[in-house]
Amino acid sequence: MATRMKREYNLSGATRGKFYRPDTELNLPVYLEPDVAKAVRQRAAKKDVSVSVLVNDWLRKAVRTRTQRMG
């Protein structure tokens, strides 16, 4: 049985920004389609690096190339 949200919540005792940390870095998950994930895993294994290292290298190169073109 699914629970429903209440029409109103009493937030009078809440503290704004209690868990806000301005220096915290957000790590974004990236979800690949199965065929792409398989190809990336295979390429990473072939180069003997992790998928994260491979994808970050690709993205870094793409950003540099785009920046140079826009220069």
N, C-alpha and C positions, 0 to 999 in steps of 0.2 A: 504494500500500500504506500503510495507516494505521499509525502508530507507537503502541505501547502504553506506558503509564506503567510504571515499574519498581515492584516490590512495596515497595522501600525506597530511600530516598535518604540519602546521608551528608551531613548538614548540620552536622557538627562544626566546620567552619571558617567557617560562616556568621556574619554580623554582624546581630543583631536591630535592626530599625529603621534600617538603613543609608540607605534612601531616604525615610524618613518626614520630612515637612515640615509641622509643625502649622499654619503660617500660609498654606498652599497652599489656594486656593479650588478646589472641584470644580465643573466645568462639566458639567451633565447633558445628554446628548443627548436630544432628544424626537423620536420618530418618529410622524409623522402618517399617517393613512390617505390614500390617493391623492385621494379626493374632497374631504376636508378640506383637504389641502395645496393643492389647486387653488383652492379658495374663498379660502383665506388669502392665497395669492399674488396672486389677482385683487384682493382688497380692499387689500392692501399697495400694489399698483401704482396703484390708483385714488387712494389717499391720498398716493402718491409717497414712501413710506417702505419700509424693509426689512421683511422678514417678522419678523425678530427684534424690531425696534422695535414693530411692531404687536402681536405676541403678548405681549411684556413689558408693554405698556400695558394690554392686556386682563386679564392676570393680576394686575397691580398694582391695577387697579380692583376686580377680584373679591375680592382679599385685603382691601382697604379696606372694601368693602361687608360682607363677612363679619365683619370685626373690629367694625364699627359695630353690626351686629345683635347680636353677642355681648356688646358693650360692657359 
